[in-house]
């Protein structure tokens, strides 16, 4: 078979009913090209390769798992990209959908990769640590609302779909998991400079308990900082609010 590598954050899904729930969530997306991130032991992969009329690829960093997958499902022989999702080039030329039981140790970085690839990733169905999944989908004013929430919701609709119990995995993680779906919406807020937007949001949440005029002081003229919006804390601003102040940055 194969060994489980703690260093890679491997917790493999073993519950077929959860796999089928994830497949149902995926089928709500329209796609021709599909990328699975971290197929591991193939719990989801075995269903994905049966989908008709699609082009399928998987990205896996673990050589042992790649060998296992190819031996178990020979159809995967030319469909696996060896490497980390964080380092590979775009897997398809056009738009594609992404799916995965994402390694929890790099889950936030995977979300940033999806945002970076937003013009290509039309839909993403993913399993995350429940806490991270809730942060991505959180609304302004909640304690979970933060950098991942604002950046994801600036370009995607976010849906928290369902919880997954620890015992659905081998080995069981110490935390609960959650499955979410992101759907690309284009650039509904008209953000002209994503890097500047990213810098603003990170700075605002860097001191999330303080009024915005404190962490954002270096980026705005003193007169602009007199606007009452800067007396709020970062978690109180909607995505539209962040874009509004973005447009007033130096």
Secondary structure as GFF3:
##gff-version 3
##sequence-region A 1 250
A	DSSP	three_ten_helix	6	8	.	.	.	ID=ss1
A	DSSP	beta_strand	12	13	.	.	.	ID=ss2
A	DSSP	alpha_helix	16	27	.	.	.	ID=ss3
A	DSSP	beta_strand	33	37	.	.	.	ID=ss4
A	DSSP	alpha_helix	45	48	.	.	.	ID=ss5
A	DSSP	beta_strand	55	60	.	.	.	ID=ss6
A	DSSP	alpha_helix	63	72	.	.	.	ID=ss7
A	DSSP	three_ten_helix	74	76	.	.	.	ID=ss8
A	DSSP	beta_strand	80	82	.	.	.	ID=ss9
A	DSSP	beta_strand	96	101	.	.	.	ID=ss10
A	DSSP	three_ten_helix	104	106	.	.	.	ID=ss11
A	DSSP	alpha_helix	107	116	.	.	.	ID=ss12
A	DSSP	beta_strand	121	129	.	.	.	ID=ss13
A	DSSP	alpha_helix	130	137	.	.	.	ID=ss14
A	DSSP	alpha_helix	147	155	.	.	.	ID=ss15
A	DSSP	beta_strand	156	164	.	.	.	ID=ss16
A	DSSP	three_ten_helix	166	168	.	.	.	ID=ss17
A	DSSP	beta_strand	169	170	.	.	.	ID=ss18
A	DSSP	beta_strand	177	184	.	.	.	ID=ss19
A	DSSP	alpha_helix	194	206	.	.	.	ID=ss20
A	DSSP	alpha_helix	212	215	.	.	.	ID=ss21
A	DSSP	three_ten_helix	217	219	.	.	.	ID=ss22
A	DSSP	three_ten_helix	224	226	.	.	.	ID=ss23
A	DSSP	three_ten_helix	228	231	.	.	.	ID=ss24
A	DSSP	three_ten_helix	234	236	.	.	.	ID=ss25
A	DSSP	alpha_helix	239	246	.	.	.	ID=ss26
###
